[in-house]
Amino acid sequence: MKEKERLIIEAAMKLFARKGVSSTSIQDITNACGIPKGSFYFYFKSKDELLIKLLEQFFNHLKEKTKQIETVYDDPKKRFMKQLSVQLKEILEHKEIFITQMHENLKEHNQKIEALLQDIKSDFFHFFTTNLKEIYGRAIDKYIVDANIIIQGIFFSFIQFLVFENGVRVDEEKLAKYILQTTDDLVKGMLAKQEDPIIPADILNQILDHPQPPDHPLDILKKIKDISRSILHDEQFTISIEVLEAEIMAEQPRIPVIKGMLANLYEYPELRYFVNQMADYFQIK
């Protein structure tokens, strides 16, 4: 990432958290960076594009940090506790992201932001679901949604309190251990009572498989980029990828342009599955 791009993202994070996204202008952001307003448009086409980049960058970083722990611990409880600790540390160190999400209804900005927030919600449900099942096995299946909601509630309530109460500091590992112990007590109580769950377990599929295309275009494009590293391609390929990415990030993507770039990529058999996925997303025949 280039230095000016990093400065813009960091300034936007602080301004969005303090003033809200709607009340922050591009001029506010460039003034905070000490750069001309025109420089902003070299990196981002709009404020919404910047917001998407900011959210994606942080939550991809959070997912990567969480994933790194998967192969370190064999014991599922120790692994879950360490992952919780890392997530708490990262979120509290970047509290502006959390405040920005709490500040206003970001879904009102555009469909791409709404889709991204839905993906983030699903990722957290998937993370907690995977760990609950690895720790407690099939016994938790009946109560998986109830347990998920309660544990996430505890997790995010602590984060909210610590973000807004600036004078309060906690040890992330100690808090993660407390959340794990609370989870143990909760699950043992559920399994001992064997009452009907409040939320049926089959609702989880609706949460994880929310009603939108299987993948966001940016996720599909990332897969295309990953695969392209192992195939030979020319300058036209590179240009097609760059133009496609710019159109996806635009406030009003130009469908004819996207169609043309997808036609270029369709020439590569290894990419056709993902090209068709993106065509479906944009309803291109």
C-alpha positions in Angstrom: 0.0 0.0 0.0 1.3 3.4 -0.9 2.0 6.0 1.8 -0.7 8.5 0.7 -3.3 5.7 0.5 -2.4 4.6 4.0 -2.6 8.2 5.3 -6.1 8.6 3.7 -7.4 5.4 5.2 -6.0 6.2 8.7 -7.4 9.8 8.6 -10.8 8.5 7.4 -11.0 5.9 10.2 -10.6 8.6 12.8 -13.0 11.1 11.2 -15.6 8.4 10.5 -15.4 7.4 14.2 -15.7 11.0 15.5 -18.1 12.6 13.0 -19.8 9.7 11.3 -19.5 8.7 7.6 -22.3 11.0 6.4 -20.9 14.1 8.2 -17.3 13.5 7.0 -16.5 15.1 3.6 -13.7 14.2 1.3 -12.3 17.7 2.0 -12.2 16.8 5.7 -10.2 13.7 5.0 -7.7 15.4 2.7 -7.3 18.3 5.1 -6.5 15.8 7.9 -3.9 14.2 5.6 -2.4 17.5 4.5 -2.8 16.6 0.8 -4.7 18.2 -2.1 -8.3 17.1 -2.6 -7.4 15.9 -6.1 -4.9 13.3 -4.7 -7.9 11.5 -3.0 -9.3 10.5 -6.4 -6.0 9.0 -7.5 -6.6 6.2 -4.9 -10.4 6.2 -4.4 -13.3 7.1 -6.7 -15.6 8.0 -3.8 -16.1 8.1 -0.1 -18.1 4.8 -0.2 -15.2 3.1 -2.1 -12.8 4.3 0.7 -15.2 3.0 3.4 -15.4 -0.5 1.7 -11.6 -0.6 1.4 -11.2 0.4 5.1 -13.6 -2.3 6.3 -12.3 -5.0 4.0 -8.7 -4.3 4.9 -9.4 -4.6 8.6 -11.6 -7.6 8.6 -9.4 -9.5 6.2 -6.5 -8.7 8.5 -8.6 -10.0 11.5 -9.5 -13.2 9.6 -5.8 -13.8 8.7 -4.6 -13.3 12.3 -7.3 -15.7 13.5 -6.5 -18.3 10.9 -2.8 -18.3 11.7 -3.7 -19.8 15.1 -5.5 -22.8 13.7 -2.4 -24.9 13.2 -0.7 -23.8 16.4 -3.0 -25.4 19.0 -4.3 -29.0 18.8 -6.6 -28.5 21.8 -9.8 -26.8 20.5 -10.4 -24.9 23.8 -6.9 -23.5 23.9 -7.2 -22.6 20.2 -10.5 -20.8 20.7 -9.3 -18.9 23.7 -6.2 -17.7 21.8 -8.3 -16.7 18.8 -10.6 -14.7 21.0 -7.7 -13.0 22.7 -6.2 -12.0 19.3 -9.5 -10.7 18.0 -10.1 -8.7 21.2 -6.6 -7.2 20.9 -7.0 -6.3 17.2 -10.5 -4.8 17.6 -9.5 -2.7 20.6 -6.3 -1.5 18.9 -8.4 -0.4 15.9 -11.5 0.8 17.9 -12.3 3.5 15.3 -13.5 0.6 13.0 -15.9 -0.5 15.7 -17.1 3.0 16.5 -17.7 3.7 12.8 -20.0 0.6 12.6 -21.8 1.7 15.7 -22.1 5.4 14.7 -24.7 5.1 12.0 -26.5 2.6 9.8 -23.8 1.9 7.2 -26.3 -0.2 5.2 -28.0 2.9 4.0 -24.9 3.9 2.0 -25.1 1.4 -0.8 -25.6 -2.3 -1.6 -21.9 -3.1 -1.7 -21.5 -2.0 1.9 -24.6 -3.8 2.9 -23.3 -7.0 1.3 -19.9 -6.6 3.0 -21.5 -6.1 6.4 -23.6 -9.2 5.9 -20.4 -11.1 5.0 -18.8 -9.9 8.2 -21.8 -11.0 10.3 -21.7 -14.4 8.6 -18.0 -14.8 9.2 -18.4 -14.2 12.9 -21.2 -16.7 13.1 -19.1 -19.2 11.2 -16.1 -18.6 13.5 -18.1 -19.2 16.7 -20.1 -22.1 15.2 -16.9 -23.9 14.1 -15.3 -23.5 17.5 -18.4 -24.5 19.5 -18.8 -27.7 17.4 -15.1 -28.6 17.7 -15.2 -28.2 21.5 -18.6 -29.7 22.3 -19.2 -32.0 19.3 -22.6 -33.0 18.1 -24.1 -32.5 21.5 -24.3 -28.7 20.9 -26.0 -29.0 17.5 -29.5 -28.5 19.0 -28.5 -25.3 20.8 -25.9 -24.0 18.3 -27.8 -20.8 17.4 -28.8 -20.0 21.0 -25.2 -20.5 22.2 -23.8 -18.5 19.3 -26.0 -15.5 20.0 -25.3 -15.5 23.7 -21.5 -15.9 23.3 -21.3 -13.3 20.6 -23.4 -11.0 22.8 -20.9 -11.4 25.7 -17.9 -10.9 23.3 -19.2 -7.8 21.6 -20.7 -6.3 24.8 -17.3 -6.3 26.4 -15.8 -4.8 23.2 -18.4 -2.0 23.2 -17.8 -1.3 26.9 -14.0 -1.2 26.5 -14.2 0.9 23.3 -16.3 3.7 24.9 -15.0 3.6 28.4 -11.5 5.0 27.7 -10.3 4.7 31.2 -10.9 0.9 31.5 -8.2 -1.5 30.4 -8.2 -5.3 30.6 -5.9 -8.2 29.8 -7.2 -9.7 26.5 -6.1 -13.2 27.4 -7.8 -13.0 30.8 -11.0 -11.8 29.2 -10.8 -14.5 26.5 -10.4 -17.1 29.3 -13.4 -15.7 31.1 -15.5 -15.9 27.9 -14.4 -19.5 27.4 -15.3 -20.4 31.0 -18.7 -18.7 30.6 -19.2 -20.7 27.4 -18.5 -23.9 29.3 -21.0 -23.1 32.0 -23.6 -22.1 29.5 -23.3 -25.2 27.3 -23.2 -27.5 30.3 -26.5 -25.9 31.6 -28.1 -26.3 28.2 -27.1 -29.9 27.8 -28.2 -30.8 31.4 -31.7 -29.2 31.1 -32.3 -30.4 27.5 -35.0 -27.8 27.0 -36.2 -26.8 23.5 -33.9 -24.1 22.0 -35.2 -20.6 21.6 -34.0 -20.4 18.0 -34.1 -23.6 16.0 -30.7 -24.9 14.8 -31.8 -24.9 11.1 -32.0 -21.1 11.2 -28.1 -21.2 11.2 -28.1 -22.1 7.5 -30.1 -19.0 6.7 -27.6 -16.9 8.6 -24.5 -18.5 7.0 -26.2 -18.7 3.5 -27.8 -15.3 3.4 -29.9 -14.4 0.5 -27.4 -12.8 -1.9 -25.1 -14.1 -4.6 -22.7 -16.8 -3.3 -19.7 -14.5 -3.5 -19.3 -10.7 -3.6 -17.6 -9.7 -6.9 -14.5 -8.6 -5.0 -14.2 -12.0 -3.5 -14.6 -13.6 -6.9 -12.0 -11.3 -8.3 -9.6 -12.2 -5.6 -10.0 -15.9 -6.5 -9.3 -15.0 -10.2 -6.1 -13.2 -9.1 -5.0 -16.1 -7.0 -5.5 -18.6 -9.8 -3.8 -16.2 -12.4 -0.5 -16.6 -10.6 -0.2 -20.1 -11.9 -1.2 -19.5 -15.5 0.5 -17.6 -18.3 -1.1 -14.3 -19.2 -0.4 -11.2 -21.2 -0.9 -7.4 -20.9 -4.5 -7.6 -22.0 -5.2 -9.9 -19.1 -3.6 -7.4 -16.6 -5.6 -4.5 -18.0 -8.8 -6.5 -17.9 -8.3 -7.3 -14.2 -7.5 -3.6 -13.4 -10.5 -2.3 -15.3 -12.8 -4.9 -13.8 -11.7 -4.1 -10.3 -12.2 -0.4 -10.9 -15.8 -1.0 -12.2 -16.7 -3.2 -9.3 -15.6 -0.5 -6.8 -17.4 2.2 -8.7 -20.7 3.6 -7.3 -22.4 2.8 -10.6 -20.5 -0.1 -12.4 -20.8 0.0 -16.2 -22.2 -3.3 -17.2 -21.1 -3.2 -20.8 -17.5 -2.6 -19.7 -17.7 -5.5 -17.2 -19.1 -7.7 -19.9 -16.2 -6.9 -22.1 -13.6 -7.6 -19.5 -15.2 -10.9 -18.5 -15.2 -11.9 -22.2 -11.4 -11.4 -22.2 -11.0 -13.5 -19.0 -13.3 -16.2 -20.4 -10.5 -17.1 -22.8 -8.7 -18.8 -19.9 -10.4 -22.2 -19.2 -9.1 -22.1 -15.6 -11.1 -18.9 -14.9 -14.4 -19.7 -16.6 -16.2 -20.9 -13.4 -15.4 -17.6 -11.6 -16.2 -15.6 -14.7 -19.6 -17.2 -14.9 -20.1 -16.4 -11.2 -19.4 -12.8 -11.7 -21.6 -12.7 -14.8 -24.5 -14.1 -12.7 -23.9 -11.4 -10.0 -24.3 -8.6 -12.6 -27.0 -10.5 -14.5 -24.9 -10.6 -17.6 -26.0 -13.2 -20.2 
